Amino acid sequence: DIFIILQGTVKLVRFARGKEFVIDILGAGELFGEMAFLEKSPRMGSAITTGETQVIRIHPEHLVSSVGVGVLQKIFENMARRIWFAHQRLIIFRIDNPQMRMYAYLYNLIRNQNLRSKDKDAADRSYRFEITYAELKLLCGVLQLKEASDAEFRNDENLIIEENAITIRSRKKLMDEISFYRA
């Protein structure tokens, strides 16, 4: 089955060696389950809601008749965006500085959100992502961070790090931080 998220957040996770590994975090308008549907294979992970969430479940035999071409287009757009995002994550893993890896990942979350919403203007505004600081580190392959680097990242005035969310106050300031590192 394919699931479309109407509201809320869904974490795609995989459990290995007694640990939970976050594969992706999806929001309203996104879908999951399409790869297992297309490949006719078992799912790669589990989907866990992180609060009040509403999804639509679509059975494969009803895909075209119940939802039509629009959902099929959405499936292929999602797959293309996920391929792009996976490629960006591979690039991020090449960054030596773990702190900069996290900045780059947050920046790609913004880019991904703008692609999903087709926000071509992407004015400098705040962005909130329902992701914990620990999950951010795992998604970036940051297993350990020096205490000074950890404190510097947590105290960045452009970031609001809450228990279950991270907000970036300014996309431009985040981009400047990354550009400064690359220069």
Salt bridges, closest charged atoms under 4 A:
ASP1 OD2 - ARG57 NE 2.47
ASP1 OD1 - HIS59 ND1 3.25
GLU30 OE2 - ARG81 NH2 3.16
GLU30 OE1 - ARG116 NH1 3.29
GLU34 OE2 - ARG82 NH1 2.56
GLU77 OE1 - LYS118 NZ 3.44
ASP119 OD2 - ARG125 NH2 3.88
GLU135 OE2 - LYS11 NZ 2.13
ASP150 OD2 - ARG154 NE 3.35
GLU162 OE2 - ARG128 NH1 2.45
ASP176 OD2 - LYS172 NZ 3.24
